[in-house]
Amino acid sequence: MGNRTYNFYAGPATLPLPALKRAQEELLDFQGTGMSVLEISHRSKEYDNLHNEATALVRELMSIPDDYKVLWLQGGASTQFFMVPINLQVSGKPMEYVDTGEWSSKAVKEAKLYGDVRIVASSADSKYSYIPRDIEFSPNAAFAHITGNNTIYGTEFQSLPDVPPDVPLVSDMSSNLMATVTDVREFGVIYAGAQKNLGPAGVTIVIIREDLLDRVPASVPTLQKWKTEAEKNSLFHTPPVFAIYICKLALEYWKEFGGVSKIEKVNREKAKILYDIIDKSDGFYKGHAREDSRSLMNVTFTLKGAELEEKCVKDGLSRGLVGLKGHRSVGGMRASIYNAMSIEGVRALSEFLEEFREQHQ
């Protein structure tokens, strides 16, 4: 696999190589069935075992309590922007959000279709370069919503905001799922598109406390109710079989790797390597995120001028470092270093950035 590059795209993102190799080996004949996993019925015992094993691995790795359901859904995390308010709305109670960037803003837009929405804190005043502090949710809120990590701006909640009793905390963890050890009991709902930290595009994981499943109004369409899939083990209709299969292989790899505590340790080491390069560059590289809000997953920074940034992206590509161009709304550079990005890949990037600085400063 000598022609593999280091993939720093924000998503879909790099996956564990052993998982990809296993998928390659099994592609034409899954567990002796004579069929590809792309072909087997979602009602077969072979897929049923696969499905349940994937769910069990999520539960084990995240230490998910028994009174939480794990759902495998379609439509991406963006679909959850409207499914959250649909399923958690309470008549007469506001839905409260912290606005930390584009994805939270889109979640707010969808929620406004279903009731009273209040933005309790925002970092829009500084181009979303920080996570707000002193966040106060109302004890009368239907739910409190945060975006755990912000891929575009490179910011992340370093600790969770205080939430009043009986107000479920909802977090979009699409880009920081399993990146650090998480106490699931602090949340009512966690949702995440798989294509950054868990698997390929095509499946979204939702972790929800069971008592919240009964909030949804009876008038909501069948497939917009979390309860529908919860009652059928996410098999009410055909699930995204192949995407869940790849997630299972990745989860097996992470279990063998040492679990989430080991993942977190390596993630912190990777982030430190890159942030040290930025901080010690005498202003050649300038981080977008405020130091107390920096993401472990998305390192965002700028250089002095678009021309120099374009050259940096181009030169990086020639070294097998792909996906370094920043999001169009921010510009600059972005290195996404999700769970499956190796230490070796981050070191290769840091060495390149140091050489580039020496050549162009």
Buried (B, 14 or more C-beta within 10 A) or exposed (E): EEEEEBBBBBBBBBBBEBBBEBBEEBEEEBEEBEBEBEEBEBEBEBBBEBBEBBBBBBBEBBEBEEEBBBBBBBBBBBBBBBBBBBBBBEEEBBBBBBBBBBBBBBBBEBBEEBBBBEBBBBBEEEEBBBBBEEBEBBEEBBBBBBBBBBBBBBBBBEEBBEBEEEBBBBBBBBBBBBBBEBEBEEBBBBBBBBBBBBBBBBBBBBBBBEEBBEBBEEEBEEEBBBBBBBEEBBBBEEBBBBBBBBBBBBBBBBEEBEBBEEBBEBBEEBBEBBBEBBEEBEEBBEBBBBEEBBBBBBBBBBBEEEEBBEBBBEBBBEBBBBBBBBBEEBBBBBBBBBBBBBEEBBBBBBEBBBEBBEEEE
